[in-house]
Amino acid sequence: MKKIKLMALFTISTVLGLVAFAQASFACQYAMYDPEMPEELQ
């Protein structure tokens, strides 16, 4: 049971990290094209 919980936590943290990295890289690319960011992305 402990192993499953650890694997789940590791998977969730990895997915969240990848999502955060994707959002950050997307924001950087978007900022290069358009410096004025819309209110939704702030």
PDB file with SEQRES, HELIX, SHEET and CRYST1 records, atoms N, CA, C and O in Angstrom:
SEQRES   1 A   42  MET LYS LYS ILE LYS LEU MET ALA LEU PHE THR ILE SER          
SEQRES   2 A   42  THR VAL LEU GLY LEU VAL ALA PHE ALA GLN ALA SER PHE          
SEQRES   3 A   42  ALA CYS GLN TYR ALA MET TYR ASP PRO GLU MET PRO GLU          
SEQRES   4 A   42  GLU LEU GLN                                                  
HELIX    1 AA1 LYS A    2  TYR A   33  1                                  32    
HELIX    2 AA2 GLU A   39  LEU A   41  5                                   3    
CRYST1    1.000    1.000    1.000  90.00  90.00  90.00 P 1           1          
ATOM      1  N   MET A   1       0.835  -1.202   0.000  1.00  0.00           N  
ATOM      2  CA  MET A   1       0.000   0.000   0.000  1.00  0.00           C  
ATOM      3  C   MET A   1       0.871   1.254   0.000  1.00  0.00           C  
ATOM      4  O   MET A   1       0.590   2.227  -0.700  1.00  0.00           O  
ATOM      5  N   LYS A   2       1.938   1.206   0.805  1.00  0.00           N  
ATOM      6  CA  LYS A   2       2.822   2.372   0.872  1.00  0.00           C  
ATOM      7  C   LYS A   2       3.451   2.649  -0.491  1.00  0.00           C  
ATOM      8  O   LYS A   2       3.576   3.800  -0.909  1.00  0.00           O  
ATOM      9  N   LYS A   3       3.845   1.568  -1.180  1.00  0.00           N  
ATOM     10  CA  LYS A   3       4.503   1.730  -2.478  1.00  0.00           C  
ATOM     11  C   LYS A   3       3.560   2.408  -3.475  1.00  0.00           C  
ATOM     12  O   LYS A   3       3.979   3.277  -4.239  1.00  0.00           O  
ATOM     13  N   ILE A   4       2.291   2.006  -3.462  1.00  0.00           N  
ATOM     14  CA  ILE A   4       1.329   2.585  -4.406  1.00  0.00           C  
ATOM     15  C   ILE A   4       1.160   4.081  -4.134  1.00  0.00           C  
ATOM     16  O   ILE A   4       1.099   4.886  -5.064  1.00  0.00           O  
ATOM     17  N   LYS A   5       1.085   4.442  -2.856  1.00  0.00           N  
ATOM     18  CA  LYS A   5       0.926   5.862  -2.521  1.00  0.00           C  
ATOM     19  C   LYS A   5       2.143   6.656  -2.985  1.00  0.00           C  
ATOM     20  O   LYS A   5       2.001   7.747  -3.536  1.00  0.00           O  
ATOM     21  N   LEU A   6       3.334   6.111  -2.763  1.00  0.00           N  
ATOM     22  CA  LEU A   6       4.549   6.815  -3.192  1.00  0.00           C  
ATOM     23  C   LEU A   6       4.566   6.977  -4.708  1.00  0.00           C  
ATOM     24  O   LEU A   6       4.905   8.045  -5.218  1.00  0.00           O  
ATOM     25  N   MET A   7       4.201   5.918  -5.426  1.00  0.00           N  
ATOM     26  CA  MET A   7       4.179   6.000  -6.891  1.00  0.00           C  
ATOM     27  C   MET A   7       3.157   7.033  -7.350  1.00  0.00           C  
ATOM     28  O   MET A   7       3.413   7.787  -8.289  1.00  0.00           O  
ATOM     29  N   ALA A   8       2.001   7.070  -6.693  1.00  0.00           N  
ATOM     30  CA  ALA A   8       0.966   8.036  -7.072  1.00  0.00           C  
ATOM     31  C   ALA A   8       1.466   9.458  -6.828  1.00  0.00           C  
ATOM     32  O   ALA A   8       1.300  10.332  -7.679  1.00  0.00           O  
ATOM     33  N   LEU A   9       2.075   9.686  -5.669  1.00  0.00           N  
ATOM     34  CA  LEU A   9       2.595  11.025  -5.375  1.00  0.00           C  
ATOM     35  C   LEU A   9       3.667  11.420  -6.385  1.00  0.00           C  
ATOM     36  O   LEU A   9       3.692  12.554  -6.865  1.00  0.00           O  
ATOM     37  N   PHE A  10       4.553  10.476  -6.705  1.00  0.00           N  
ATOM     38  CA  PHE A  10       5.620  10.766  -7.661  1.00  0.00           C  
ATOM     39  C   PHE A  10       5.036  11.095  -9.034  1.00  0.00           C  
ATOM     40  O   PHE A  10       5.483  12.032  -9.697  1.00  0.00           O  
ATOM     41  N   THR A  11       4.027  10.312  -9.462  1.00  0.00           N  
ATOM     42  CA  THR A  11       3.409  10.549 -10.768  1.00  0.00           C  
ATOM     43  C   THR A  11       2.724  11.907 -10.803  1.00  0.00           C  
ATOM     44  O   THR A  11       2.868  12.660 -11.766  1.00  0.00           O  
ATOM     45  N   ILE A  12       1.978  12.214  -9.747  1.00  0.00           N  
ATOM     46  CA  ILE A  12       1.257  13.494  -9.713  1.00  0.00           C  
ATOM     47  C   ILE A  12       2.235  14.663  -9.736  1.00  0.00           C  
ATOM     48  O   ILE A  12       2.038  15.627 -10.475  1.00  0.00           O  
ATOM     49  N   SER A  13       3.288  14.579  -8.929  1.00  0.00           N  
ATOM     50  CA  SER A  13       4.257  15.676  -8.883  1.00  0.00           C  
ATOM     51  C   SER A  13       4.953  15.836 -10.232  1.00  0.00           C  
ATOM     52  O   SER A  13       5.219  16.955 -10.669  1.00  0.00           O  
ATOM     53  N   THR A  14       5.248  14.703 -10.897  1.00  0.00           N  
ATOM     54  CA  THR A  14       5.895  14.772 -12.209  1.00  0.00           C  
ATOM     55  C   THR A  14       4.976  15.437 -13.227  1.00  0.00           C  
ATOM     56  O   THR A  14       5.407  16.300 -13.991  1.00  0.00           O  
ATOM     57  N   VAL A  15       3.708  15.032 -13.233  1.00  0.00           N  
ATOM     58  CA  VAL A  15       2.749  15.616 -14.179  1.00  0.00           C  
ATOM     59  C   VAL A  15       2.593  17.110 -13.918  1.00  0.00           C  
ATOM     60  O   VAL A  15       2.593  17.912 -14.851  1.00  0.00           O  
ATOM     61  N   LEU A  16       2.461  17.481 -12.645  1.00  0.00           N  
ATOM     62  CA  LEU A  16       2.307  18.903 -12.311  1.00  0.00           C  
ATOM     63  C   LEU A  16       3.547  19.681 -12.743  1.00  0.00           C  
ATOM     64  O   LEU A  16       3.436  20.803 -13.239  1.00  0.00           O  
ATOM     65  N   GLY A  17       4.721  19.095 -12.557  1.00  0.00           N  
ATOM     66  CA  GLY A  17       5.950  19.764 -12.968  1.00  0.00           C  
ATOM     67  C   GLY A  17       5.993  19.981 -14.474  1.00  0.00           C  
ATOM     68  O   GLY A  17       6.381  21.049 -14.948  1.00  0.00           O  
ATOM     69  N   LEU A  18       5.589  18.952 -15.225  1.00  0.00           N  
ATOM     70  CA  LEU A  18       5.585  19.066 -16.683  1.00  0.00           C  
ATOM     71  C   LEU A  18       4.586  20.126 -17.127  1.00  0.00           C  
ATOM     72  O   LEU A  18       4.875  20.913 -18.029  1.00  0.00           O  
ATOM     73  N   VAL A  19       3.410  20.151 -16.500  1.00  0.00           N  
ATOM     74  CA  VAL A  19       2.394  21.145 -16.864  1.00  0.00           C  
ATOM     75  C   VAL A  19       2.906  22.555 -16.575  1.00  0.00           C  
ATOM     76  O   VAL A  19       2.748  23.458 -17.396  1.00  0.00           O  
ATOM     77  N   ALA A  20       3.521  22.738 -15.401  1.00  0.00           N  
ATOM     78  CA  ALA A  20       4.044  24.059 -15.048  1.00  0.00           C  
ATOM     79  C   ALA A  20       5.131  24.485 -16.034  1.00  0.00           C  
ATOM     80  O   ALA A  20       5.185  25.645 -16.442  1.00  0.00           O  
ATOM     81  N   PHE A  21       6.002  23.535 -16.418  1.00  0.00           N  
ATOM     82  CA  PHE A  21       7.069  23.850 -17.367  1.00  0.00           C  
ATOM     83  C   PHE A  21       6.483  24.217 -18.728  1.00  0.00           C  
ATOM     84  O   PHE A  21       6.952  25.153 -19.376  1.00  0.00           O  
ATOM     85  N   ALA A  22       5.457  23.483 -19.163  1.00  0.00           N  
ATOM     86  CA  ALA A  22       4.822  23.770 -20.454  1.00  0.00           C  
ATOM     87  C   ALA A  22       4.180  25.154 -20.426  1.00  0.00           C  
ATOM     88  O   ALA A  22       4.306  25.919 -21.383  1.00  0.00           O  
ATOM     89  N   GLN A  23       3.494  25.474 -19.331  1.00  0.00           N  
ATOM     90  CA  GLN A  23       2.865  26.788 -19.230  1.00  0.00           C  
ATOM     91  C   GLN A  23       3.919  27.894 -19.246  1.00  0.00           C  
ATOM     92  O   GLN A  23       3.726  28.923 -19.893  1.00  0.00           O  
ATOM     93  N   ALA A  24       5.033  27.689 -18.537  1.00  0.00           N  
ATOM     94  CA  ALA A  24       6.079  28.707 -18.473  1.00  0.00           C  
ATOM     95  C   ALA A  24       6.700  28.922 -19.853  1.00  0.00           C  
ATOM     96  O   ALA A  24       6.880  30.061 -20.282  1.00  0.00           O  
ATOM     97  N   SER A  25       7.029  27.827 -20.549  1.00  0.00           N  
ATOM     98  CA  SER A  25       7.649  27.961 -21.868  1.00  0.00           C  
ATOM     99  C   SER A  25       6.662  28.594 -22.847  1.00  0.00           C  
ATOM    100  O   SER A  25       7.053  29.407 -23.685  1.00  0.00           O  
ATOM    101  N   PHE A  26       5.374  28.222 -22.741  1.00  0.00           N  
ATOM    102  CA  PHE A  26       4.364  28.814 -23.620  1.00  0.00           C  
ATOM    103  C   PHE A  26       4.239  30.311 -23.350  1.00  0.00           C  
ATOM    104  O   PHE A  26       4.125  31.106 -24.282  1.00  0.00           O  
ATOM    105  N   ALA A  27       4.262  30.694 -22.067  1.00  0.00           N  
ATOM    106  CA  ALA A  27       4.148  32.106 -21.715  1.00  0.00           C  
ATOM    107  C   ALA A  27       5.346  32.881 -22.266  1.00  0.00           C  
ATOM    108  O   ALA A  27       5.193  33.999 -22.760  1.00  0.00           O  
ATOM    109  N   CYS A  28       6.539  32.284 -22.180  1.00  0.00           N  
ATOM    110  CA  CYS A  28       7.739  32.958 -22.691  1.00  0.00           C  
ATOM    111  C   CYS A  28       7.632  33.140 -24.201  1.00  0.00           C  
ATOM    112  O   CYS A  28       7.919  34.222 -24.713  1.00  0.00           O  
ATOM    113  N   GLN A  29       7.223  32.094 -24.919  1.00  0.00           N  
ATOM    114  CA  GLN A  29       7.088  32.194 -26.371  1.00  0.00           C  
ATOM    115  C   GLN A  29       6.019  33.225 -26.727  1.00  0.00           C  
ATOM    116  O   GLN A  29       6.200  34.018 -27.650  1.00  0.00           O  
ATOM    117  N   TYR A  30       4.902  33.210 -25.989  1.00  0.00           N  
ATOM    118  CA  TYR A  30       3.814  34.146 -26.279  1.00  0.00           C  
ATOM    119  C   TYR A  30       4.266  35.580 -26.021  1.00  0.00           C  
ATOM    120  O   TYR A  30       3.915  36.487 -26.775  1.00  0.00           O  
ATOM    121  N   ALA A  31       5.051  35.788 -24.948  1.00  0.00           N  
ATOM    122  CA  ALA A  31       5.517  37.130 -24.611  1.00  0.00           C  
ATOM    123  C   ALA A  31       6.436  37.665 -25.709  1.00  0.00           C  
ATOM    124  O   ALA A  31       6.463  38.869 -25.965  1.00  0.00           O  
ATOM    125  N   MET A  32       7.189  36.772 -26.358  1.00  0.00           N  
ATOM    126  CA  MET A  32       8.075  37.221 -27.435  1.00  0.00           C  
ATOM    127  C   MET A  32       7.257  37.771 -28.604  1.00  0.00           C  
ATOM    128  O   MET A  32       7.617  38.784 -29.204  1.00  0.00           O  
ATOM    129  N   TYR A  33       6.150  37.090 -28.919  1.00  0.00           N  
ATOM    130  CA  TYR A  33       5.336  37.545 -30.047  1.00  0.00           C  
ATOM    131  C   TYR A  33       4.526  38.787 -29.676  1.00  0.00           C  
ATOM    132  O   TYR A  33       4.438  39.733 -30.459  1.00  0.00           O  
ATOM    133  N   ASP A  34       3.931  38.782 -28.467  1.00  0.00           N  
ATOM    134  CA  ASP A  34       3.053  39.880 -28.052  1.00  0.00           C  
ATOM    135  C   ASP A  34       3.355  40.267 -26.610  1.00  0.00           C  
ATOM    136  O   ASP A  34       2.960  39.552 -25.689  1.00  0.00           O  
ATOM    137  N   PRO A  35       4.049  41.390 -26.395  1.00  0.00           N  
ATOM    138  CA  PRO A  35       4.431  41.788 -25.034  1.00  0.00           C  
ATOM    139  C   PRO A  35       3.216  42.060 -24.149  1.00  0.00           C  
ATOM    140  O   PRO A  35       3.274  41.854 -22.937  1.00  0.00           O  
ATOM    141  N   GLU A  36       2.119  42.520 -24.748  1.00  0.00           N  
ATOM    142  CA  GLU A  36       0.930  42.825 -23.949  1.00  0.00           C  
ATOM    143  C   GLU A  36       0.123  41.548 -23.738  1.00  0.00           C  
ATOM    144  O   GLU A  36      -0.528  41.047 -24.655  1.00  0.00           O  
ATOM    145  N   MET A  37       0.179  41.032 -22.506  1.00  0.00           N  
ATOM    146  CA  MET A  37      -0.530  39.782 -22.231  1.00  0.00           C  
ATOM    147  C   MET A  37      -1.992  40.061 -21.914  1.00  0.00           C  
ATOM    148  O   MET A  37      -2.291  41.000 -21.177  1.00  0.00           O  
ATOM    149  N   PRO A  38      -2.905  39.264 -22.454  1.00  0.00           N  
ATOM    150  CA  PRO A  38      -4.333  39.436 -22.127  1.00  0.00           C  
ATOM    151  C   PRO A  38      -4.606  39.122 -20.662  1.00  0.00           C  
ATOM    152  O   PRO A  38      -3.795  38.480 -19.994  1.00  0.00           O  
ATOM    153  N   GLU A  39      -5.743  39.573 -20.173  1.00  0.00           N  
ATOM    154  CA  GLU A  39      -6.052  39.422 -18.745  1.00  0.00           C  
ATOM    155  C   GLU A  39      -6.207  37.956 -18.349  1.00  0.00           C  
ATOM    156  O   GLU A  39      -5.953  37.611 -17.195  1.00  0.00           O  
ATOM    157  N   GLU A  40      -6.615  37.087 -19.268  1.00  0.00           N  
ATOM    158  CA  GLU A  40      -6.851  35.683 -18.913  1.00  0.00           C  
ATOM    159  C   GLU A  40      -5.560  34.983 -18.500  1.00  0.00           C  
ATOM    160  O   GLU A  40      -5.590  34.092 -17.651  1.00  0.00           O  
ATOM    161  N   LEU A  41      -4.415  35.374 -19.091  1.00  0.00           N  
ATOM    162  CA  LEU A  41      -3.178  34.644 -18.830  1.00  0.00           C  
ATOM    163  C   LEU A  41      -2.391  35.210 -17.654  1.00  0.00           C  
ATOM    164  O   LEU A  41      -1.353  34.657 -17.292  1.00  0.00           O  
ATOM    165  N   GLN A  42      -2.857  36.289 -17.057  1.00  0.00           N  
ATOM    166  CA  GLN A  42      -2.101  36.894 -15.960  1.00  0.00           C  
ATOM    167  C   GLN A  42      -2.300  36.136 -14.670  1.00  0.00           C  
ATOM    168  O   GLN A  42      -1.735  36.509 -13.642  1.00  0.00           O  
TER     169      GLN A  42                                                      
END                                                                             
